[in-house]
Amino acid sequence: MHLRSACLLIILFLTCFLTQLNAQVPGDPLKGYVLDFKSKEALPNANVRLKDTDRGVITNTEGYFIILNPPADADTLLVSYIGYR
């Protein structure tokens, strides 16, 4: 019975340790592009921001963006571009 308890304790410890280790790994980058709905042309220099965070980027000349290590709970992108509503 003592050996069984020790094994369960070790398994519990390893599970907690590996879960914590996995939580510290950076998330996948958030990638995308911004284009005009009607013309389908890329919108360079558009502002792309994660809602309720201070994380954001500007699209490149082809409308593409990458946000590195986005928070796991960020689920809404806000995009703004001069001259668009």
N, C-alpha and C positions, 0 to 999 in steps of 0.2 A: 504494500500500500504506500509506503514511503517513496519508493522508486517511481510509482505512478504519479504522485503529487509533484515530485521533482521534475518529471518530464513535462507535465502540464504547465508548471511554472516557467520552464525554459521556453516552451512553445509560446506562451503568452508574452514573455519578454521579447522574443524574436519578432513576433507579430507587431508589437508596439514599436520596436526599434526600426523595423523595415518600413512601417507605415510612416513614421516620422522622417526617415531618410527619403522616402519617395515624395513627401510633401515639400521638401526643400529643393527638389529638382525644378529648374526653370520650365515654364510652360512653353508650348509651341508658339511661335510667332503668329500674329494675326496678319494675314496678307490679303490684299484686294486691289481693286482699281475703281476709280470714280469716272463716270462718263455721263454725258448729257442724255436724258431719257429719249428725246425725240431724234436727235441727229446721231446718237451713239458715238459721238466724238469724245476723246479723252479730255478731262479737265485738269490741266497741270496747275500746280500750286494751290490746290484745294486744301482746306483745313479738315483733318479727320481726327476726331477726339472720342475717347471712351467716356460715356456719360457718367457723371458723379465721380470723376477722377481728374487728376492733373496730367494724364497721359494722352499725348497726341502727336501727330506728325503732319507734314505737308506732302502732298503727292508730288511725284517727279514729273518730268516733262511728258511722260506717256500716261500719266494718271494713276500710276501704281504707288502703293504705300505698304510699309511693313511696320507693325508695332511689336517690338520685342518684349517678351515676358509680360503679356497682359494679365491683369488680375483674374483669377478664376471666376469671380462673381460679376465681372463686367460683361454685360450682355447687350448693350445698346451703343451703336456708333452715331455720333453727330457729325454731319458734314456741312461745311459752309463754304460758299464761293461768292466772291464779289459779283453782283449783278444777278444773282439767283435768289428765288424765294423758296 
